[in-house]
Amino acid sequence: MQPATAAPPTRSGEPLAVEVTDLRRSYGDFEAVRGISFEVRPGEVFALLGVNGAGKTSALEVLEGLATPGGGTVRVFGADPVRDRAAVRARMGMLLQSSGLPGDLTVAETVRTWAGTLSAPRDVDEAIAQVGLTGRADVRVRSLSGGERRRLDLALAVLGRPEVVVLDEPTTGLDPESRRQVWRLVQDMVDGGTAVVLTTHHLEEAEELADRVAILKAGRIVLSGTQEEIAETQPAVVRFTLDAGTPEPPVPAAVQVVSAGPRHEWHTRALQPVLAELLAWAAEHGVVLRYLQATAASLEQAFLAVAEGRVGDAA
């Protein structure tokens, strides 16, 4: 095994936790990952979003060292996850979509066994308590609910105090309270300097946790940046209904009319002045704007635009 290289520094001089450059991965003639690049810094959550088949899990498997890239490079603190597997595994925790844990072991036995493979694990009882399974410590894995198994998977992923954690759909099958418990645990890790790479189908989860986001379609990154930067790629939406016989309002220059009369929908990248102008017109003419809604652009709106092919070209 070749020695791991030093991690490249960030602009602040701190080494990158994860650096992915022009990553490609194929299954036969099908290219699932088509030249994606991203970086993750210590103490940061980076979310990969996309519909099923977008390439998220295929990319994560290369990052985790479970597959060899067809092209490009992946580095974790400067080390290759495949060539320098032992060095990377010592610094990485992984939560896969399916773990396949032995059903005959209890929760406590499972965590204790996993801890025996690590050089500096957390206290077993502490790890179990962190994911809310103290009362189920003596229950066999086969008897756990799907949500409880997911929390056990998470306990194992962070048992070795990893510097990088890869979370592939971490809250699948969890109830809302358990999901928030996982979010608190992730935030605690990040506050301690851990880098997190996250995939999720829950946009609320990305909004809660992610510092930066990449939205994939057909194996390519279509949009990336902070949540605010991604949201700004989309227009705000103004909707209202006019009573029959009401005169039509003047359309501001910054508005794209999507539908008109009686149910109006305007799209604009200047929400505040457009809304102010509309309200001033309504007040001046004594018009009631029924069912008035003004919605700022959002991560969800950008995600749907990518999924529906209204943004970018992933072909």
Secondary structure, DSSP 8 states (H G I E B T S, - for coil): --------B-TTS-B-SEEEEEEEEEETTEEEEEEEEEEE-TT-EEEEE-STTSSHHHHHHHHTTSS--SEEEEEETTB-TTTTHHHHHTTEEEE-S-----TTSBHHHHHHHHHTTSSS---HHHHHHHTT-GGGTTSBGGGS-HHHHHHHHHHHHTTT--SEEEEESTTTT--HHHHHHHHHHHHHHHHTT-EEEEE-S-HHHHHHH-SEEEEEETTEEEEEE-HHHHHTTS-EEEEEE--TT-------TTEEEEE-SSEEEEEES-HHHHHHHHHHHHHHHT---EEEEEE---HHHHHHHHHTT-SS---
